Amino acid sequence: MQRNQLSLAVFLAITTLTLAGCGKEAPPPPPAAPPPPPSIEIKIGHVGPLTGGIAHLGKDNENGAQLAIDEANAARIKIDGKDAKFVLVKEDDQADPKVGTTVAQKLVDAKVAGVVGHLNSGVSIPASAIYNTAGIPVISGSATNPKLTEQGFKVTFRTVGRDDQQGPAIASYLASVNKPKTVAVIDDATAYGEGLANEVEKTLKAAGVKVLPREKGNDKTTDFKAILTKIKGKKPDAVFYGGMDATGGPLMKQGRELGIKAVFAFGDGACTDKMKELAGDAAEGLLCSQAGLPVQAASKKFLDAYKAKFKIDPILYAPFTYDSTNLLVAAMKKANSADPAKYLPELAKISHEGASGRIEFDDKGDRKDAEMTIFTMKGGKIEPIAVIKSGKTTSFEDFVKSAAAAAVPPAAPAAASATVSGVAPTAAAPAAAPAPVAAPAAPAAKAAEPAKSADAPKADAAKK
């Protein structure tokens, strides 16, 4: 009997629990996670020499482009309603035209939306034809040979000046300040070096300076003794060399060793602190030019960001490749599209305040009214001494002062005085207007005290 009662109790307990469970509603499933916002990956290519004698300059250019890419991604830009993720596709052209055209086609095949590069004029010119055929915009931050933008390619731009601006700038400065009667001109037989030397020679002759017959090396020459011995006998007052620092340094060192006391002058390809390393004390006092503002005059925002990211100062053209990259991004934003055919018209008519000043392009793709800067080697460092803009030469010190003064906002007018003893209020005398300042030689976006660069200015080049 007790056994039957126990079985009945167990049965009733199970039945009760079952019925209780059936009376509960199952909890609703958790809500599905919202789908991620639509996104788009936009590839931008950068090409420069990352190996070889001027790899330090190629890496500097790449760093400028990478900084711009990182900042664009941090800004969470939307293109066509989608979150844009920008990717820098990096290639090494070895400063070689043949390699340059190969990697240009590689970037085209990778379907990049735009390209920043190449560093060298001699590489940029043949590569530009490939980008033109593909309809991909390309902006160089360092190639200065005029031919680059004289080909009629609507996709080709540059953020620096041209050699037919740079050559006359350094030649005119040399003629007016150093007043040589006879000048020897040597070049490295590249598109950059020969082209720049041609412009220098033309300007010197127009100024009534005697120019000796042209001498030539190549972009790998390091023994110039035969050439220098030949010109020593003609006693030039100045020697101009169109080429890079890797060859310009040995040339100057050997010239001094042979007793040549002439002023040595160079273009941007040899306007670097590396000249001190390669020429030693012989580099002191050299003159050189850059087809743009010096890196020290780049915006403080850029200089600080570059130093924070890479733990070094920019060398030369990083501000210009930074600007080139930002120009591509800005044009895409304006067009609301990363399709080259759609954003190219926006790029052509853009007006952009960059690290190197305000940038606008002419019909050829050249930077409008680009500045030229003259430097000298002092105490083992390249230092800017003059800026040339619109044909006017200004000392670098005065240029910095005028840019700083123009950047200061006007003072606000003084507040009106309160009513006293029932007398109607009268306006307080306005604050004295600041003394008029001459218009700056460059856009007013520069830092008041430009930072010193560890590797001051220079280099474009035609290389090979």
C-alpha positions in Angstrom: 0.0 0.0 0.0 2.8 2.4 1.0 4.5 1.6 -2.3 1.5 2.5 -4.4 1.1 5.7 -2.5 4.7 6.7 -3.2 4.4 6.0 -6.9 1.2 8.1 -7.0 3.0 11.0 -5.3 5.9 10.9 -7.7 3.4 10.8 -10.7 1.5 13.8 -9.4 4.7 15.7 -8.8 6.0 15.1 -12.3 2.6 16.0 -13.8 2.5 19.3 -11.8 6.0 20.3 -12.9 5.2 19.5 -16.6 2.0 21.5 -16.5 3.8 24.4 -14.9 6.5 24.3 -17.5 3.9 24.3 -20.3 2.3 27.4 -18.8 5.5 29.5 -19.3 6.3 31.4 -22.6 9.7 30.9 -24.1 11.9 34.1 -23.9 12.1 35.9 -27.2 15.4 35.5 -29.1 17.9 38.3 -28.8 17.6 41.0 -31.5 19.8 40.5 -34.5 22.9 42.7 -34.6 22.5 45.6 -37.0 24.3 45.1 -40.3 27.6 47.0 -40.5 27.4 50.3 -42.4 28.3 50.0 -46.1 32.0 50.6 -46.7 34.3 51.2 -49.7 38.0 50.5 -50.0 39.8 53.1 -52.0 43.4 52.4 -53.1 45.9 55.2 -53.7 49.3 54.3 -55.1 52.6 55.8 -54.1 55.7 55.3 -56.2 59.3 56.3 -55.5 62.8 54.9 -55.1 62.9 52.8 -51.9 66.2 51.2 -52.8 69.4 52.7 -54.2 71.3 55.9 -53.7 68.3 58.2 -53.1 66.1 55.8 -51.2 66.1 58.2 -48.2 64.2 60.7 -50.4 61.8 58.1 -51.7 61.0 57.0 -48.1 60.5 60.6 -47.1 58.0 61.0 -50.0 56.2 57.8 -49.0 56.0 58.9 -45.4 54.2 62.1 -46.4 51.6 60.1 -48.4 51.1 57.6 -45.6 50.5 60.4 -43.0 47.8 61.8 -45.2 46.2 58.4 -45.6 46.2 57.8 -41.9 44.6 61.2 -41.2 41.9 60.6 -43.9 41.0 57.3 -42.3 40.9 58.8 -38.8 38.4 61.5 -40.2 35.9 58.7 -41.1 35.2 60.2 -44.5 32.1 59.0 -46.4 32.1 58.7 -50.2 28.8 58.0 -51.9 27.2 57.3 -48.5 29.7 54.7 -47.6 32.5 54.6 -45.0 35.7 55.1 -47.0 38.8 53.1 -46.1 41.9 54.5 -47.8 44.8 52.1 -48.5 48.2 53.2 -49.7 49.7 50.8 -52.2 53.5 51.3 -52.1 55.8 50.5 -55.0 59.6 50.9 -55.5 60.6 52.3 -58.9 64.3 52.3 -58.0 64.6 55.7 -59.8 64.7 53.7 -63.0 62.4 54.6 -66.0 62.0 50.9 -67.0 61.1 49.8 -63.5 58.9 52.9 -63.2 56.7 51.9 -66.2 56.4 48.4 -64.9 55.2 49.4 -61.5 52.9 52.0 -63.0 51.2 49.2 -65.0 51.1 47.2 -61.8 49.2 50.0 -60.0 46.8 50.3 -62.9 46.1 46.6 -62.8 45.5 46.9 -59.0 42.8 49.4 -59.8 44.1 52.2 -57.8 41.9 55.3 -57.8 44.9 57.7 -58.0 48.7 57.8 -57.8 51.1 60.0 -55.9 54.6 60.0 -57.5 57.0 59.4 -59.0 59.9 61.2 -57.3 62.1 61.5 -60.4 61.3 63.4 -63.5 63.0 60.8 -65.7 60.7 58.2 -64.3 57.6 60.3 -64.0 57.5 61.2 -67.7 57.3 57.7 -69.2 55.1 56.5 -66.4 52.6 59.3 -66.9 51.7 57.9 -70.3 50.5 54.7 -68.7 48.3 56.5 -66.2 47.0 58.7 -68.9 45.9 55.7 -71.0 44.2 54.2 -67.9 42.6 57.6 -67.0 44.1 57.5 -63.5 45.0 60.9 -62.0 48.7 61.2 -60.9 50.2 64.0 -58.8 54.0 64.3 -58.3 55.3 66.1 -55.3 58.9 66.3 -56.7 59.2 65.9 -60.4 60.2 69.3 -61.9 61.0 68.7 -65.6 58.6 70.9 -67.7 58.0 68.0 -70.1 55.9 66.2 -67.5 53.0 68.6 -67.9 53.7 69.6 -71.5 52.4 66.3 -72.9 48.8 67.4 -72.8 47.8 64.7 -70.3 44.7 65.8 -68.4 45.4 63.4 -65.5 48.9 64.7 -64.7 49.6 67.3 -62.0 52.4 68.4 -59.7 52.5 70.3 -56.4 56.0 71.7 -56.9 57.4 74.2 -59.5 59.1 73.5 -62.8 62.7 73.6 -63.8 62.0 76.5 -66.2 61.1 78.4 -63.0 63.8 76.8 -60.7 66.7 77.2 -63.2 66.1 80.9 -63.8 65.7 81.4 -60.0 69.1 79.9 -59.0 70.8 81.4 -62.0 69.4 84.9 -61.4 70.4 84.7 -57.7 73.9 83.5 -58.6 74.3 86.3 -61.2 72.9 89.1 -59.1 74.5 88.2 -55.7 77.8 86.5 -56.6 78.3 88.3 -59.9 80.4 85.7 -61.7 81.9 86.5 -65.1 82.5 82.9 -66.2 80.5 79.8 -65.2 81.1 76.2 -65.9 77.9 74.0 -66.3 77.9 70.2 -65.7 75.0 67.8 -65.8 74.3 64.1 -65.2 72.7 63.4 -68.6 69.3 62.7 -67.1 66.0 64.4 -68.0 66.1 66.3 -64.7 69.8 67.2 -64.6 70.2 68.2 -68.2 66.9 70.0 -68.3 67.7 72.1 -65.3 71.3 72.8 -66.5 69.8 74.0 -69.8 67.6 76.5 -68.0 70.5 77.8 -65.9 72.7 78.2 -68.9 70.0 80.1 -70.8 69.4 82.5 -68.0 73.1 83.1 -67.3 73.7 83.9 -71.0 70.8 86.3 -71.1 72.3 88.1 -68.1 75.6 88.5 -70.0 77.5 85.8 -68.1 80.0 83.8 -70.1 79.1 80.0 -70.0 81.8 77.5 -70.8 81.0 74.5 -73.1 78.9 71.9 -71.3 80.5 69.0 -69.5 78.7 65.8 -68.7 78.8 62.8 -66.4 76.0 60.4 -65.6 73.8 59.6 -62.7 76.4 57.1 -61.3 79.6 59.1 -61.9 81.6 59.6 -58.7 85.0 60.4 -60.3 84.9 63.9 -61.8 88.6 64.7 -61.7 89.1 64.7 -65.5 86.1 67.1 -66.0 87.2 69.3 -63.1 90.8 69.4 -64.2 89.6 70.6 -67.6 87.5 73.4 -66.3 90.0 74.5 -63.7 92.3 75.7 -66.4 89.5 78.1 -67.6 89.2 79.6 -64.1 85.4 79.8 -63.7 83.9 82.0 -61.0 81.1 79.5 -60.4 80.3 75.9 -61.2 76.7 74.7 -61.6 75.8 71.0 -61.5 72.5 69.5 -62.6 72.2 66.2 -60.8 71.5 64.5 -57.4 73.4 64.7 -54.1 74.9 61.2 -54.6 77.0 62.6 -57.5 77.0 66.3 -56.6 78.8 65.6 -53.3 81.8 63.8 -54.8 82.0 66.5 -57.5 82.2 69.3 -55.0 84.7 67.5 -52.8 87.0 66.8 -55.7 86.7 70.3 -57.0 88.0 71.7 -53.7 90.7 69.1 -53.6 91.9 70.3 -57.0 92.0 73.9 -55.7 88.9 75.2 -57.6 87.8 78.2 -55.5 84.6 78.9 -57.5 81.1 79.0 -56.0 79.4 75.7 -56.5 75.7 75.8 -57.2 73.1 73.0 -57.5 69.4 72.4 -58.1 67.1 70.7 -55.7 68.5 67.2 -56.4 71.7 68.1 -54.5 70.2 70.5 -52.1 70.3 68.3 -49.0 72.2 67.9 -45.8 73.7 64.8 -47.3 76.0 67.0 -49.3 77.9 67.6 -46.0 78.3 63.9 -45.6 79.5 63.4 -49.1 81.6 66.5 -49.6 82.8 67.1 -46.1 83.9 70.6 -45.2 84.0 71.4 -48.9 80.2 71.7 -48.9 80.3 74.8 -46.8 79.0 77.8 -48.7 77.3 76.0 -51.6 74.2 77.5 -53.2 71.2 75.5 -54.2 67.5 75.8 -55.0 64.2 74.0 -54.4 61.1 74.2 -56.6 58.9 75.1 -53.7 59.0 76.4 -50.1 61.5 74.8 -47.7 60.3 72.0 -45.5 60.9 74.3 -42.5 58.1 76.5 -43.8 55.5 73.7 -44.0 52.6 74.1 -41.6 53.2 73.4 -38.0 50.4 70.9 -37.9 52.1 68.8 -40.6 55.6 69.1 -39.1 54.3 68.0 -35.6 52.3 65.1 -37.0 55.1 63.9 -39.1 57.6 64.0 -36.2 55.0 62.3 -33.9 54.4 59.4 -36.3 57.9 58.7 -37.8 60.1 60.0 -34.9 62.2 62.0 -37.4 61.8 65.3 -39.2 60.8 65.4 -42.9 63.7 65.7 -45.3 62.5 67.5 -48.4 59.4 66.7 -50.4 57.2 65.0 -47.8 55.0 68.1 -47.4 54.3 68.0 -51.1 53.4 64.3 -51.3 51.3 64.8 -48.2 49.5 67.6 -50.0 49.3 65.5 -53.2 47.5 62.7 -51.3 45.1 65.1 -49.6 44.3 66.7 -52.9 43.2 63.3 -54.3 41.0 62.7 -51.2 39.6 66.2 -51.3 38.6 65.8 -54.9 36.9 62.5 -54.2 34.9 64.1 -51.4 33.8 67.0 -53.6 32.8 64.6 -56.4 31.3 62.1 -53.8 33.0 59.4 -55.8 36.3 57.6 -56.1 35.8 57.0 -59.8 38.7 58.8 -61.5 36.4 59.9 -64.4 34.0 61.6 -61.9 36.5 63.2 -59.5 39.1 64.4 -62.1 37.1 67.5 -63.0 37.1 68.5 -59.3 40.8 67.9 -59.0 41.5 70.1 -61.9 39.7 73.1 -60.5 40.5 72.5 -56.8 41.7 75.2 -54.4 43.2 73.6 -51.4 45.1 74.9 -48.3 47.9 72.4 -47.7 51.0 71.9 -45.7 52.9 73.8 -48.4 50.4 76.6 -48.8 47.5 77.2 -51.1 47.4 74.9 -54.1 45.6 75.5 -57.4 46.4 74.1 -60.8 46.7 75.7 -64.2 45.4 74.1 -67.4 48.5 72.0 -67.8 48.4 70.6 -64.2 51.2 72.8 -62.9 50.9 74.5 -59.5 50.0 78.1 -60.0 52.5 80.7 -58.9 54.9 78.2 -57.2 57.6 79.6 -54.9 61.3 78.9 -55.4 63.7 78.9 -52.5 67.4 79.5 -52.5 69.6 77.8 -49.8 73.2 77.8 -48.7 75.2 75.3 -46.6 76.1 76.8 -43.3 77.6 74.9 -40.4 77.0 71.6 -42.1 73.2 72.3 -42.6 71.3 73.5 -45.6 69.5 76.8 -44.7 67.0 78.8 -46.7 68.2 82.3 -47.4 65.7 83.7 -50.0 62.2 83.0 -51.5 61.3 83.9 -55.0 57.7 84.3 -56.0 56.2 86.1 -59.0 59.7 87.2 -59.9 60.3 89.0 -56.6 63.1 87.9 -54.3 62.5 88.2 -50.5 65.0 87.2 -47.8 63.7 84.1 -46.0 63.7 86.0 -42.7 61.4 88.7 -44.2 59.2 86.0 -45.8 58.7 84.3 -42.5 57.9 87.6 -40.8 55.4 88.7 -43.4 53.7 85.3 -43.4 53.4 85.3 -39.6 52.1 88.9 -39.6 49.4 88.0 -42.2 48.3 85.0 -40.1 47.5 87.2 -37.0 43.7 87.9 -37.0 42.7 91.6 -36.7 41.9 92.9 -33.2 38.2 93.0 -32.3 36.8 96.6 -31.9 36.5 97.8 -28.3 33.1 97.5 -26.6 30.9 100.5 -26.3 31.0 102.4 -23.0 28.1 102.2 -20.6 25.6 105.1 -20.0 26.8 107.4 -17.2 24.5 109.9 -15.3 21.8 109.7 -17.9 24.1 110.8 -20.7 23.6 108.9 -23.9 26.4 106.3 -24.5 29.1 107.1 -27.0 31.0 104.4 -28.8 34.4 103.8 -27.4 37.3 104.8 -29.7 38.2 101.8 -31.9 41.4 100.0 -31.2 44.2 101.3 -33.2 44.5 99.6 -36.6 47.6 97.5 -37.0 50.2 99.0 -39.3 49.7 97.8 -42.8 51.9 94.8 -43.7 53.2 94.0 -47.1 51.4 91.1 -48.7 53.3 87.9 -48.0 55.2 86.2 -50.7 53.3 83.0 -50.0 49.9 81.9 -48.6 49.5 83.0 -45.0 49.1 79.5 -43.6 52.7 79.1 -42.5 53.9 78.7 -38.9 55.3 81.9 -37.3 58.5 80.1 -36.3 59.2 77.3 -38.8 60.6 74.3 -37.2 64.1 73.2 -38.0 64.5 70.1 -40.1 67.0 67.4 -39.3 67.6 66.9 -42.9 66.9 70.2 -44.6 65.9 70.4 -48.3 66.1 68.8 -51.5 65.8 66.6 -54.4 63.8 65.8 -57.6 65.7 64.1 -60.3 65.6 62.6 -63.6 67.6 59.7 -62.8 68.6 57.6 -65.8 
